[in-house]
Each structure stands twice: as C-alpha cells, then as structure tokens.
Amino acid sequence: MQTALQAKFDRLEQQRQAYTSQLNSLTPAQQAKKPAEDQWSAAQLYYHLWKVEQVVIQSIKDNMASDRKRRPISFNTRWRSFLLNMFLILPTKLKVPKVIGEMPETVNPMEVEKNWQDTRNTLQQFLTDFPAELLDKEIFKHPRAGVISLGQTLDFLIEHANHHKRQMKSLLP
C-alpha cells in the first residue's frame, strides 16, 4: 500500500475502533435510545458510518470496473474536495444522500461491527492493490462534491467520521 494511503487508512481504522469502543461501552438500551424522534441513536450513527464507507468502496469498485476515462486531478477537483471537507468541519446537519439508503429503525450493533470489519478488510485489500498510476486521477463521484481522487475520498471518510464525533459524544452517558 502506498505510504500516503497507509497513513489515511490507519487514521480511518483508529476512528472505527474509537466508535466501536464508545458504542460497546453503552448498554443495549443506551445504544438504541434516540435523543429525539428526528435524531439517530448511537447504534444508528454507527450503522451510518459503516454504510457510508461501504457505499463509497462499492462506488469506487464499480468505477474501476468500467472503461470510463479517468481525468487527472485538477484545481477544481482540489477545490471541491477542500470545500467538502471544510463543510464537514462545521457543526451543520446535512441530509443523507439517497444512495446511502433509509436508516433502519432498529440496528444490531454486533452485526454492524462485523460488517464494518469486513468492509474495512475490503478497503485495506483494495488500497493495497490500487494502481499507483491512478493515484492522481478522479476516481469517486461524491454526491455533492463531484468526482475526486482516492486520496481525497479517504480524506472525506476521515472528515465524515470527525463530523459525527460530537454527535456520538452527546449520546454517551
């Protein structure tokens, strides 16, 4: 795995482990408790973080399987990625893109933990096998930011997890 990708992967893994530890520190009732009707429980937040990663990886794999021409990263690509990550730093609530799907009312945290570990193993293998010549190419179409590179996609996943850190902290006793 490329060194830059390894550092980002390691950061994602630290975040996943922190969220897993936080969720597992809660009782099943606390995991399922929603602070308000229109807000997620800790288990639902955990599900969301896994689901986003799963959808991103599948989207990249689908893109890689196509014979579509991959453009090099441009100033606009860098700008869109920067704006996306800056927006994620803000404590704003965003509507979840339809591609993520509906939030289930009840979530089995142990099942999500296993699924997220499987997804993470898939990501690790994907990053290990990723062709170096595509690192500076647009590879993932983000629903709001447009097409960004693999490194920028990993940055998005890191910032996305950071974006939800306050939310998870508020769900802890």
N, C-alpha and C positions, 0 to 999 in steps of 0.2 A: 504494500500500500504506500502511495506517495506520502511523504512526511507531512505536508500541509493537510492532507486528508486525514491522516492518522491523528493529528492534534485535534481536529474538529470532531472526529469520531469519538475520541477519548472524552471530550467535553460532553458530547451527547450521552455517552454511557454514564458519566458522573451524574448528569441530570436525571436520567432514568432511574438510577439507583437511589438517588435522593427522594424522588417522588414515590418510589416503591416503599422505601423505608417509612416515609411520612404516612402513606396510606395504611401500611401494616401496623403502625402504632395506634390506629384507631380501632374501636370495636366495630363489629358489623353494623350496628345501629348508627354509629357516628359516620361510617363510610357512606351509608345510604341517605343520611339526613341532608335535605336541601334547605339552605338558609331562607329561601323564599320560593314561591311557586315557579317563578321565571328564572331561577338560578340553578346551577348544577350542584349536585352532591360531590364529595371528594371522589367517590368511585366513578361518577360520570366524567369528571375532569380528567381522571387517569385514563379512562376509555378514550376521551377526545385526543389526548396527547398521543396515545398509541395509534389511533385511527388516522390522524394526520400523517404520521410517519409512514404508515402502511400505504396510504393513497399516494403519497409523494414517490415512494420507491416503485410502486406499480406503474405510475405515470412515466417515470424515467425509463423503466424497463420497456414499456410499450414504445416510447420514443426511440430507444436504441434498436428495437426490432424493426422499425420502419426504415425505409431507404431515403427518408427525407434529408435534405442537405442541412447540415448544422453550421450556422453562421458563427463567426468569431465574436468574442465579447467586444462590444462597442462602448463608447461613452454612455449611450442611452441605456445599455444593459446595466452598467455600473450605477448609473443614476437611479434607475428603477429599483435595483436591489438596495441601494442606500436608503431610498425613501421608504421602502417596505420595512426595513429593519428599524428605521427611526420611528415609524408609526407604531411598531410593536413595543417600543420603549415607553410610549405614552400609556397612561392608565385608562385607555378607552376601551369600550366594549364593541366588538366587531360582530357582524352577522357571519355565521359559519357558512362557507361556500357549499352549494348543493352537492358538489362532488363528494363531500365528506359523508353525506347521508344524514338520516334522522338520528337523534340521540335516543337510545333505548331508555325506557322509564326505570328499569332495574338493570343493574350491571353486576356481574360476578367478578369481583376483583382478582380472584385467583386465576380465572380463565383469561382475563385481560393481561395479567402478569406473564402467563405462559405465552400468550400471543405476542406480547411486546418483545419478549426474549427471542422468540422465533423470528420476528420481524427484524430485530437488531442483528441477529446472526446473518440474516439475508443481506442486510445493509453492509455488514462487515465483509462478507464474501464479494458483494458487488463492488465495493470500494477497492478491494484487493485486486480484482480482475479488471478494473476500469482502465481503458487505454489512455496512456499519458498524452497522446496527441489530441485527445478530446477535452483535456482539462480547461483549455481556453475557448471552448465552444459553448454556445447556448444549448442547454440540454433538458431543462424542465420548464414547462409552461405553468407559472403560478397564476391562479385565477384573477389576481388583482395587479400583479407586477409585470406580467408578461413573461417572456422566455428569459431564463437566467442560467448561469453556468452551474456545474456540480458544486463547486466551492461555495458559490453564493447560495445554493439550495441548502447546503449544510449550515451555513450562517443563518439562514431563515429558520431552520429547525431549532437551532440553538436559541435564537431570539424569541421564537414562538414559545418554547418551554420557559424562558425567562419571563415572558409576558404573563404567564399564568402562575408565576411563583407567589405573588401577593394573594391571588385568589385561593391557592391551596393553603397558604399560611392562615388565612381568615377562617378556614374550615377546620383547623387544628384546635384542640382544647387549650 
